[in-house]
């Protein structure tokens, strides 16, 4: 299962999602570091590592898909 990280620099927050979460837009488009964006990872371990690597203060797990 793939995992997604939604980076929101404006909120100093990164949120982890499972694939097929309702929150994930169908068109994720190209990611812009400052505007934030959606980043896909092949497994939970990698996603959690990258979550730590965002350097953001608030690392949260989606309350809907509970990754
Ligand atoms: Zn989610």
PDB file of the backbone (N, CA, C, O) and the ligand in Angstrom, with CONECT records:
HET     ZN  A 101       1
ATOM      1  N   UNK A   1       0.838  -1.201   0.000  1.00  0.00           N
ATOM      2  CA  UNK A   1       0.000   0.000   0.000  1.00  0.00           C
ATOM      3  C   UNK A   1       0.872   1.249   0.000  1.00  0.00           C
ATOM      4  O   UNK A   1       1.859   1.325   0.732  1.00  0.00           O
ATOM      5  N   UNK A   2       0.504   2.226  -0.823  1.00  0.00           N
ATOM      6  CA  UNK A   2       1.241   3.483  -0.854  1.00  0.00           C
ATOM      7  C   UNK A   2       0.757   4.423   0.241  1.00  0.00           C
ATOM      8  O   UNK A   2      -0.382   4.356   0.702  1.00  0.00           O
ATOM      9  N   UNK A   3       1.656   5.286   0.631  1.00  0.00           N
ATOM     10  CA  UNK A   3       1.311   6.308   1.607  1.00  0.00           C
ATOM     11  C   UNK A   3       1.611   7.672   1.022  1.00  0.00           C
ATOM     12  O   UNK A   3       2.498   7.820   0.181  1.00  0.00           O
ATOM     13  N   UNK A   4       0.869   8.659   1.470  1.00  0.00           N
ATOM     14  CA  UNK A   4       1.022  10.023   0.976  1.00  0.00           C
ATOM     15  C   UNK A   4       1.326  10.960   2.130  1.00  0.00           C
ATOM     16  O   UNK A   4       0.847  10.785   3.251  1.00  0.00           O
ATOM     17  N   UNK A   5       2.138  11.959   1.820  1.00  0.00           N
ATOM     18  CA  UNK A   5       2.369  13.022   2.797  1.00  0.00           C
ATOM     19  C   UNK A   5       1.856  14.322   2.193  1.00  0.00           C
ATOM     20  O   UNK A   5       2.236  14.696   1.083  1.00  0.00           O
ATOM     21  N   UNK A   6       0.998  14.997   2.926  1.00  0.00           N
ATOM     22  CA  UNK A   6       0.494  16.305   2.514  1.00  0.00           C
ATOM     23  C   UNK A   6       1.253  17.367   3.293  1.00  0.00           C
ATOM     24  O   UNK A   6       1.075  17.523   4.501  1.00  0.00           O
ATOM     25  N   UNK A   7       2.102  18.092   2.574  1.00  0.00           N
ATOM     26  CA  UNK A   7       2.929  19.124   3.190  1.00  0.00           C
ATOM     27  C   UNK A   7       2.212  20.462   3.125  1.00  0.00           C
ATOM     28  O   UNK A   7       1.820  20.924   2.053  1.00  0.00           O
ATOM     29  N   UNK A   8       2.049  21.078   4.296  1.00  0.00           N
ATOM     30  CA  UNK A   8       1.420  22.403   4.364  1.00  0.00           C
ATOM     31  C   UNK A   8       2.368  23.341   5.096  1.00  0.00           C
ATOM     32  O   UNK A   8       2.329  23.459   6.321  1.00  0.00           O
ATOM     33  N   UNK A   9       3.226  24.009   4.314  1.00  0.00           N
ATOM     34  CA  UNK A   9       4.217  24.888   4.929  1.00  0.00           C
ATOM     35  C   UNK A   9       3.581  26.064   5.637  1.00  0.00           C
ATOM     36  O   UNK A   9       4.092  26.530   6.655  1.00  0.00           O
ATOM     37  N   UNK A  10       2.459  26.554   5.103  1.00  0.00           N
ATOM     38  CA  UNK A  10       1.797  27.706   5.714  1.00  0.00           C
ATOM     39  C   UNK A  10       1.391  27.384   7.143  1.00  0.00           C
ATOM     40  O   UNK A  10       1.367  28.268   8.000  1.00  0.00           O
ATOM     41  N   UNK A  11       1.069  26.115   7.403  1.00  0.00           N
ATOM     42  CA  UNK A  11       0.638  25.699   8.743  1.00  0.00           C
ATOM     43  C   UNK A  11       1.771  25.030   9.520  1.00  0.00           C
ATOM     44  O   UNK A  11       1.588  24.601  10.659  1.00  0.00           O
ATOM     45  N   UNK A  12       2.962  24.947   8.880  1.00  0.00           N
ATOM     46  CA  UNK A  12       4.101  24.250   9.483  1.00  0.00           C
ATOM     47  C   UNK A  12       3.699  22.818   9.839  1.00  0.00           C
ATOM     48  O   UNK A  12       4.031  22.305  10.908  1.00  0.00           O
ATOM     49  N   UNK A  13       2.976  22.194   8.915  1.00  0.00           N
ATOM     50  CA  UNK A  13       2.400  20.882   9.195  1.00  0.00           C
ATOM     51  C   UNK A  13       2.572  19.906   8.032  1.00  0.00           C
ATOM     52  O   UNK A  13       2.499  20.287   6.864  1.00  0.00           O
ATOM     53  N   UNK A  14       2.801  18.650   8.377  1.00  0.00           N
ATOM     54  CA  UNK A  14       2.794  17.589   7.378  1.00  0.00           C
ATOM     55  C   UNK A  14       1.867  16.488   7.881  1.00  0.00           C
ATOM     56  O   UNK A  14       1.947  16.073   9.037  1.00  0.00           O
ATOM     57  N   UNK A  15       0.983  16.018   6.993  1.00  0.00           N
ATOM     58  CA  UNK A  15       0.020  15.004   7.391  1.00  0.00           C
ATOM     59  C   UNK A  15       0.196  13.735   6.571  1.00  0.00           C
ATOM     60  O   UNK A  15       0.319  13.771   5.346  1.00  0.00           O
ATOM     61  N   UNK A  16       0.202  12.609   7.284  1.00  0.00           N
ATOM     62  CA  UNK A  16       0.370  11.311   6.632  1.00  0.00           C
ATOM     63  C   UNK A  16      -0.999  10.707   6.301  1.00  0.00           C
ATOM     64  O   UNK A  16      -1.922  10.736   7.115  1.00  0.00           O
ATOM     65  N   UNK A  17      -1.106  10.156   5.078  1.00  0.00           N
ATOM     66  CA  UNK A  17      -2.347   9.501   4.631  1.00  0.00           C
ATOM     67  C   UNK A  17      -2.039   8.144   4.024  1.00  0.00           C
ATOM     68  O   UNK A  17      -0.947   7.911   3.505  1.00  0.00           O
ATOM     69  N   UNK A  18      -3.011   7.261   4.095  1.00  0.00           N
ATOM     70  CA  UNK A  18      -2.940   6.017   3.334  1.00  0.00           C
ATOM     71  C   UNK A  18      -3.453   6.294   1.924  1.00  0.00           C
ATOM     72  O   UNK A  18      -4.188   7.255   1.702  1.00  0.00           O
ATOM     73  N   UNK A  19      -3.054   5.433   0.960  1.00  0.00           N
ATOM     74  CA  UNK A  19      -3.600   5.598  -0.381  1.00  0.00           C
ATOM     75  C   UNK A  19      -5.115   5.373  -0.325  1.00  0.00           C
ATOM     76  O   UNK A  19      -5.622   4.632   0.518  1.00  0.00           O
ATOM     77  N   UNK A  20      -5.813   6.029  -1.240  1.00  0.00           N
ATOM     78  CA  UNK A  20      -7.259   5.970  -1.343  1.00  0.00           C
ATOM     79  C   UNK A  20      -7.987   6.727  -0.234  1.00  0.00           C
ATOM     80  O   UNK A  20      -9.204   6.604  -0.096  1.00  0.00           O
ATOM     81  N   UNK A  21      -7.263   7.496   0.544  1.00  0.00           N
ATOM     82  CA  UNK A  21      -7.943   8.359   1.508  1.00  0.00           C
ATOM     83  C   UNK A  21      -8.766   9.384   0.732  1.00  0.00           C
ATOM     84  O   UNK A  21      -8.342   9.864  -0.319  1.00  0.00           O
ATOM     85  N   UNK A  22      -9.942   9.714   1.257  1.00  0.00           N
ATOM     86  CA  UNK A  22     -10.831  10.662   0.578  1.00  0.00           C
ATOM     87  C   UNK A  22     -10.202  12.051   0.447  1.00  0.00           C
ATOM     88  O   UNK A  22     -10.578  12.837  -0.423  1.00  0.00           O
ATOM     89  N   UNK A  23      -9.246  12.336   1.321  1.00  0.00           N
ATOM     90  CA  UNK A  23      -8.607  13.649   1.325  1.00  0.00           C
ATOM     91  C   UNK A  23      -7.635  13.846   0.162  1.00  0.00           C
ATOM     92  O   UNK A  23      -7.321  14.979  -0.205  1.00  0.00           O
ATOM     93  N   UNK A  24      -7.159  12.740  -0.417  1.00  0.00           N
ATOM     94  CA  UNK A  24      -6.171  12.847  -1.486  1.00  0.00           C
ATOM     95  C   UNK A  24      -6.860  13.274  -2.779  1.00  0.00           C
ATOM     96  O   UNK A  24      -7.772  12.595  -3.251  1.00  0.00           O
ATOM     97  N   UNK A  25      -6.426  14.393  -3.350  1.00  0.00           N
ATOM     98  CA  UNK A  25      -7.040  14.863  -4.590  1.00  0.00           C
ATOM     99  C   UNK A  25      -6.707  13.926  -5.752  1.00  0.00           C
ATOM    100  O   UNK A  25      -5.645  13.303  -5.758  1.00  0.00           O
ATOM    101  N   UNK A  26      -7.611  13.822  -6.741  1.00  0.00           N
ATOM    102  CA  UNK A  26      -7.355  12.923  -7.867  1.00  0.00           C
ATOM    103  C   UNK A  26      -6.193  13.431  -8.712  1.00  0.00           C
ATOM    104  O   UNK A  26      -5.439  12.647  -9.288  1.00  0.00           O
ATOM    105  N   UNK A  27      -6.060  14.757  -8.778  1.00  0.00           N
ATOM    106  CA  UNK A  27      -4.927  15.341  -9.500  1.00  0.00           C
ATOM    107  C   UNK A  27      -4.020  16.012  -8.482  1.00  0.00           C
ATOM    108  O   UNK A  27      -4.334  17.089  -7.975  1.00  0.00           O
ATOM    109  N   UNK A  28      -2.895  15.374  -8.186  1.00  0.00           N
ATOM    110  CA  UNK A  28      -2.010  15.953  -7.183  1.00  0.00           C
ATOM    111  C   UNK A  28      -1.083  16.998  -7.789  1.00  0.00           C
ATOM    112  O   UNK A  28      -0.496  17.809  -7.074  1.00  0.00           O
ATOM    113  N   UNK A  29      -0.957  16.972  -9.109  1.00  0.00           N
ATOM    114  CA  UNK A  29      -0.173  17.993  -9.794  1.00  0.00           C
ATOM    115  C   UNK A  29       1.277  17.996  -9.388  1.00  0.00           C
ATOM    116  O   UNK A  29       1.770  17.053  -8.770  1.00  0.00           O
ATOM    117  N   UNK A  30       1.953  19.070  -9.741  1.00  0.00           N
ATOM    118  CA  UNK A  30       3.365  19.116  -9.363  1.00  0.00           C
ATOM    119  C   UNK A  30       3.470  19.803  -8.006  1.00  0.00           C
ATOM    120  O   UNK A  30       2.736  20.741  -7.695  1.00  0.00           O
ATOM    121  N   UNK A  31       4.400  19.306  -7.223  1.00  0.00           N
ATOM    122  CA  UNK A  31       4.539  19.813  -5.865  1.00  0.00           C
ATOM    123  C   UNK A  31       5.443  21.037  -5.841  1.00  0.00           C
ATOM    124  O   UNK A  31       6.473  21.078  -6.514  1.00  0.00           O
ATOM    125  N   UNK A  32       5.055  22.005  -5.079  1.00  0.00           N
ATOM    126  CA  UNK A  32       5.872  23.184  -4.858  1.00  0.00           C
ATOM    127  C   UNK A  32       6.243  23.202  -3.385  1.00  0.00           C
ATOM    128  O   UNK A  32       5.370  23.181  -2.517  1.00  0.00           O
ATOM    129  N   UNK A  33       7.533  23.242  -3.107  1.00  0.00           N
ATOM    130  CA  UNK A  33       7.985  23.116  -1.722  1.00  0.00           C
ATOM    131  C   UNK A  33       7.332  24.140  -0.796  1.00  0.00           C
ATOM    132  O   UNK A  33       6.936  23.798   0.318  1.00  0.00           O
ATOM    133  N   UNK A  34       7.215  25.377  -1.239  1.00  0.00           N
ATOM    134  CA  UNK A  34       6.709  26.425  -0.343  1.00  0.00           C
ATOM    135  C   UNK A  34       5.201  26.440  -0.268  1.00  0.00           C
ATOM    136  O   UNK A  34       4.631  26.725   0.786  1.00  0.00           O
ATOM    137  N   UNK A  35       4.547  26.135  -1.376  1.00  0.00           N
ATOM    138  CA  UNK A  35       3.087  26.081  -1.324  1.00  0.00           C
ATOM    139  C   UNK A  35       2.632  24.786  -0.675  1.00  0.00           C
ATOM    140  O   UNK A  35       1.499  24.662  -0.209  1.00  0.00           O
ATOM    141  N   UNK A  36       3.539  23.834  -0.658  1.00  0.00           N
ATOM    142  CA  UNK A  36       3.195  22.518  -0.130  1.00  0.00           C
ATOM    143  C   UNK A  36       2.744  21.633  -1.262  1.00  0.00           C
ATOM    144  O   UNK A  36       2.820  22.016  -2.430  1.00  0.00           O
ATOM    145  N   UNK A  37       2.277  20.455  -0.924  1.00  0.00           N
ATOM    146  CA  UNK A  37       1.855  19.556  -1.975  1.00  0.00           C
ATOM    147  C   UNK A  37       1.743  18.147  -1.451  1.00  0.00           C
ATOM    148  O   UNK A  37       1.857  17.887  -0.253  1.00  0.00           O
ATOM    149  N   UNK A  38       1.512  17.225  -2.408  1.00  0.00           N
ATOM    150  CA  UNK A  38       1.301  15.825  -2.070  1.00  0.00           C
ATOM    151  C   UNK A  38       2.460  14.990  -2.567  1.00  0.00           C
ATOM    152  O   UNK A  38       2.867  15.107  -3.723  1.00  0.00           O
ATOM    153  N   UNK A  39       2.991  14.151  -1.704  1.00  0.00           N
ATOM    154  CA  UNK A  39       4.136  13.327  -2.059  1.00  0.00           C
ATOM    155  C   UNK A  39       3.810  11.871  -1.749  1.00  0.00           C
ATOM    156  O   UNK A  39       3.337  11.542  -0.661  1.00  0.00           O
ATOM    157  N   UNK A  40       4.072  11.010  -2.723  1.00  0.00           N
ATOM    158  CA  UNK A  40       3.699   9.594  -2.590  1.00  0.00           C
ATOM    159  C   UNK A  40       4.915   8.739  -2.254  1.00  0.00           C
ATOM    160  O   UNK A  40       6.001   8.948  -2.793  1.00  0.00           O
ATOM    161  N   UNK A  41       4.722   7.775  -1.358  1.00  0.00           N
ATOM    162  CA  UNK A  41       5.800   6.856  -0.965  1.00  0.00           C
ATOM    163  C   UNK A  41       5.291   5.424  -1.033  1.00  0.00           C
ATOM    164  O   UNK A  41       4.110   5.164  -0.801  1.00  0.00           O
ATOM    165  N   UNK A  42       6.196   4.489  -1.355  1.00  0.00           N
ATOM    166  CA  UNK A  42       5.789   3.104  -1.620  1.00  0.00           C
ATOM    167  C   UNK A  42       5.402   2.304  -0.380  1.00  0.00           C
ATOM    168  O   UNK A  42       4.754   1.265  -0.505  1.00  0.00           O
ATOM    169  N   UNK A  43       5.780   2.759   0.806  1.00  0.00           N
ATOM    170  CA  UNK A  43       5.416   2.013   2.010  1.00  0.00           C
ATOM    171  C   UNK A  43       5.425   2.929   3.227  1.00  0.00           C
ATOM    172  O   UNK A  43       5.880   4.071   3.164  1.00  0.00           O
ATOM    173  N   UNK A  44       4.915   2.404   4.332  1.00  0.00           N
ATOM    174  CA  UNK A  44       4.736   3.204   5.532  1.00  0.00           C
ATOM    175  C   UNK A  44       6.075   3.632   6.145  1.00  0.00           C
ATOM    176  O   UNK A  44       6.217   4.757   6.626  1.00  0.00           O
ATOM    177  N   UNK A  45       7.055   2.714   6.120  1.00  0.00           N
ATOM    178  CA  UNK A  45       8.353   3.019   6.727  1.00  0.00           C
ATOM    179  C   UNK A  45       9.003   4.223   6.044  1.00  0.00           C
ATOM    180  O   UNK A  45       9.474   5.151   6.701  1.00  0.00           O
ATOM    181  N   UNK A  46       9.017   4.184   4.718  1.00  0.00           N
ATOM    182  CA  UNK A  46       9.621   5.286   3.968  1.00  0.00           C
ATOM    183  C   UNK A  46       8.869   6.581   4.221  1.00  0.00           C
ATOM    184  O   UNK A  46       9.475   7.637   4.399  1.00  0.00           O
ATOM    185  N   UNK A  47       7.543   6.493   4.236  1.00  0.00           N
ATOM    186  CA  UNK A  47       6.727   7.687   4.445  1.00  0.00           C
ATOM    187  C   UNK A  47       7.001   8.298   5.814  1.00  0.00           C
ATOM    188  O   UNK A  47       7.099   9.518   5.947  1.00  0.00           O
ATOM    189  N   UNK A  48       7.123   7.446   6.834  1.00  0.00           N
ATOM    190  CA  UNK A  48       7.386   7.957   8.182  1.00  0.00           C
ATOM    191  C   UNK A  48       8.754   8.622   8.264  1.00  0.00           C
ATOM    192  O   UNK A  48       8.928   9.640   8.933  1.00  0.00           O
ATOM    193  N   UNK A  49       9.732   8.019   7.565  1.00  0.00           N
ATOM    194  CA  UNK A  49      11.067   8.610   7.530  1.00  0.00           C
ATOM    195  C   UNK A  49      11.021   9.987   6.875  1.00  0.00           C
ATOM    196  O   UNK A  49      11.600  10.950   7.377  1.00  0.00           O
ATOM    197  N   UNK A  50      10.320  10.060   5.747  1.00  0.00           N
ATOM    198  CA  UNK A  50      10.234  11.325   5.023  1.00  0.00           C
ATOM    199  C   UNK A  50       9.449  12.365   5.805  1.00  0.00           C
ATOM    200  O   UNK A  50       9.720  13.562   5.714  1.00  0.00           O
ATOM    201  N   UNK A  51       8.474  11.897   6.576  1.00  0.00           N
ATOM    202  CA  UNK A  51       7.692  12.805   7.414  1.00  0.00           C
ATOM    203  C   UNK A  51       8.630  13.518   8.387  1.00  0.00           C
ATOM    204  O   UNK A  51       8.538  14.729   8.586  1.00  0.00           O
ATOM    205  N   UNK A  52       9.534  12.742   8.987  1.00  0.00           N
ATOM    206  CA  UNK A  52      10.517  13.322   9.908  1.00  0.00           C
ATOM    207  C   UNK A  52      11.432  14.296   9.173  1.00  0.00           C
ATOM    208  O   UNK A  52      11.855  15.311   9.726  1.00  0.00           O
ATOM    209  N   UNK A  53      11.728  13.969   7.916  1.00  0.00           N
ATOM    210  CA  UNK A  53      12.672  14.767   7.138  1.00  0.00           C
ATOM    211  C   UNK A  53      12.100  16.070   6.598  1.00  0.00           C
ATOM    212  O   UNK A  53      12.844  16.888   6.057  1.00  0.00           O
ATOM    213  N   UNK A  54      10.794  16.278   6.734  1.00  0.00           N
ATOM    214  CA  UNK A  54      10.213  17.519   6.214  1.00  0.00           C
ATOM    215  C   UNK A  54      10.717  18.714   7.007  1.00  0.00           C
ATOM    216  O   UNK A  54      10.749  19.832   6.494  1.00  0.00           O
ATOM    217  N   UNK A  55      11.115  18.484   8.267  1.00  0.00           N
ATOM    218  CA  UNK A  55      11.591  19.581   9.099  1.00  0.00           C
ATOM    219  C   UNK A  55      10.476  20.453   9.640  1.00  0.00           C
ATOM    220  O   UNK A  55      10.732  21.489  10.253  1.00  0.00           O
ATOM    221  N   UNK A  56       9.238  20.037   9.417  1.00  0.00           N
ATOM    222  CA  UNK A  56       8.094  20.808   9.903  1.00  0.00           C
ATOM    223  C   UNK A  56       7.819  20.461  11.370  1.00  0.00           C
ATOM    224  O   UNK A  56       8.237  19.410  11.855  1.00  0.00           O
ATOM    225  N   UNK A  57       7.119  21.345  12.064  1.00  0.00           N
ATOM    226  CA  UNK A  57       6.904  21.161  13.506  1.00  0.00           C
ATOM    227  C   UNK A  57       5.776  20.190  13.820  1.00  0.00           C
ATOM    228  O   UNK A  57       5.866  19.394  14.754  1.00  0.00           O
ATOM    229  N   UNK A  58       4.712  20.268  13.026  1.00  0.00           N
ATOM    230  CA  UNK A  58       3.546  19.460  13.346  1.00  0.00           C
ATOM    231  C   UNK A  58       3.439  18.289  12.380  1.00  0.00           C
ATOM    232  O   UNK A  58       3.046  18.451  11.225  1.00  0.00           O
ATOM    233  N   UNK A  59       3.798  17.102  12.873  1.00  0.00           N
ATOM    234  CA  UNK A  59       3.711  15.895  12.058  1.00  0.00           C
ATOM    235  C   UNK A  59       2.490  15.126  12.536  1.00  0.00           C
ATOM    236  O   UNK A  59       2.486  14.577  13.638  1.00  0.00           O
ATOM    237  N   UNK A  60       1.463  15.088  11.714  1.00  0.00           N
ATOM    238  CA  UNK A  60       0.198  14.498  12.161  1.00  0.00           C
ATOM    239  C   UNK A  60      -0.250  13.369  11.236  1.00  0.00           C
ATOM    240  O   UNK A  60       0.141  13.295  10.072  1.00  0.00           O
ATOM    241  N   UNK A  61      -1.071  12.509  11.789  1.00  0.00           N
ATOM    242  CA  UNK A  61      -1.642  11.409  11.029  1.00  0.00           C
ATOM    243  C   UNK A  61      -3.097  11.742  10.742  1.00  0.00           C
ATOM    244  O   UNK A  61      -3.822  12.222  11.614  1.00  0.00           O
ATOM    245  N   UNK A  62      -3.511  11.484   9.517  1.00  0.00           N
ATOM    246  CA  UNK A  62      -4.867  11.831   9.105  1.00  0.00           C
ATOM    247  C   UNK A  62      -5.907  11.170  10.018  1.00  0.00           C
ATOM    248  O   UNK A  62      -5.845   9.964  10.255  1.00  0.00           O
ATOM    249  N   UNK A  63      -6.864  11.958  10.531  1.00  0.00           N
ATOM    250  CA  UNK A  63      -7.908  11.393  11.394  1.00  0.00           C
ATOM    251  C   UNK A  63      -8.945  10.587  10.616  1.00  0.00           C
ATOM    252  O   UNK A  63      -9.746   9.868  11.215  1.00  0.00           O
ATOM    253  N   UNK A  64      -8.937  10.700   9.285  1.00  0.00           N
ATOM    254  CA  UNK A  64      -9.926   9.986   8.474  1.00  0.00           C
ATOM    255  C   UNK A  64      -9.449   8.583   8.112  1.00  0.00           C
ATOM    256  O   UNK A  64     -10.156   7.601   8.339  1.00  0.00           O
ATOM    257  N   UNK A  65      -8.236   8.496   7.543  1.00  0.00           N
ATOM    258  CA  UNK A  65      -7.757   7.178   7.088  1.00  0.00           C
ATOM    259  C   UNK A  65      -6.887   6.472   8.137  1.00  0.00           C
ATOM    260  O   UNK A  65      -6.568   5.292   7.995  1.00  0.00           O
ATOM    261  N   UNK A  66      -6.511   7.202   9.182  1.00  0.00           N
ATOM    262  CA  UNK A  66      -5.713   6.634  10.281  1.00  0.00           C
ATOM    263  C   UNK A  66      -4.541   5.758   9.820  1.00  0.00           C
ATOM    264  O   UNK A  66      -4.526   4.552  10.065  1.00  0.00           O
ATOM    265  N   UNK A  67      -3.563   6.376   9.153  1.00  0.00           N
ATOM    266  CA  UNK A  67      -2.429   5.599   8.633  1.00  0.00           C
ATOM    267  C   UNK A  67      -1.527   5.049   9.760  1.00  0.00           C
ATOM    268  O   UNK A  67      -0.534   4.377   9.483  1.00  0.00           O
TER     269      UNK A  67
HETATM  270 ZN    ZN A 101      -6.178  10.523   5.096  1.00  0.00          ZN
END
